Amino acid sequence: MRFRSPTTVAVSLLAVFVSLAPTAGCGSKKRNPPTIAELLDRARTAGSDEAQAKELTRVARLQLRSGNKSGASKTLSEARSKISPPKERKPKPAPAADAAPPAADAAAPADGEQKPEGEPAADAAAPAVGAAPAAEPGVEEAVADEPQRVINPVVVAPLLVEIAAVYSEIGEKGAARDVIKQAIKLAAEIPDDISRSALFATAGGIYGVRQGGIGDAAAARRELKKATDLAGGVEERFRAQALAAAAMGYVTAGLAKEASDMVAILEESARSVESPRARAEALAAAGNVRAQSGDKEKATELLGEAASTAKGIEGAENRTYALVAVADATSVNGDRKAALKLIAEAEKSANKVGDPDAQENAKAKVRAAKGDIERRKS
């Protein structure tokens, strides 16, 4: 099997940042691509903390690709700070009160002079008129609490996995491990099993990769087992996608035996799905895993079956989405020409969707998939 780096195959969580430089018109010069400094400035004004963290992580990937590991690490640290809970601040003790002046300096009798009888002695501890009372021993100065950052685990946990993937690519295994642990802790708060399974699968893949990963097979198996167990309980129409994420995690982690077993389970699950759209998408997912594990011949067989199923779907909307899924997997398998042909069919189906809003959504999906296929290297 051929294994890829965790940044390349971290399912949908680790999408590659692409910047397209527009042209001003025929014969005009192309604009220079933005510099890293400009991209960092844009990332820091992206809006929410989560949006900034995502953009900063993308910039870190670009820095890594250019060989600037120290810059990438610094950018990742900034990204991580945007989505980590603030540290609790301990109250600071109040400063010691200024020592009170000696009692009755002004009223004290001169040397040898006796104090008039009946006049009370000045109290050394008494505060001067109008002075603030001295702080009581042990009382600490109140510290204003920082506003607690609201963490959305559905958004933040996958972002942390993205950050961990890039840390592992840099070679900072300790930082990658720390961030993955934080993501896994948040996963308990993710409500749906599909997302949670995908997160465990991706984390397991990063744990397992020896080169460009953490290289911890035991931790990889632990997280991938969680992903597999969750995937098995997912609703039938989505089960194959969840199993595909788990299978891809085993492939990424380099656990060949487990990966082969999972792909077999995935293929069996795909063929048992009753809904034509779900079956086509499931077969496409199985083909995608086979393609990424290097088994092009088996992938081609599965994708041919998926394409045949997708083309036979009656509803235009469901047919569009199924064709897009098959086209994307076909592109991953290296057959760009066949993928674009499937996209052309998906485009025709999208134009036949009756509801205007649904049609626009279908068209947008086709456009996005076509762009991905055209940019992907075969």
Helices and strands as residue ranges (DSSP letters): G 11-14, H 36-43, H 49-65, H 69-83, H 153-170, H 173-187, H 193-208, H 217-232, H 236-253, H 256-272, H 276-292, H 296-311, H 316-332, H 336-351, H 356-375
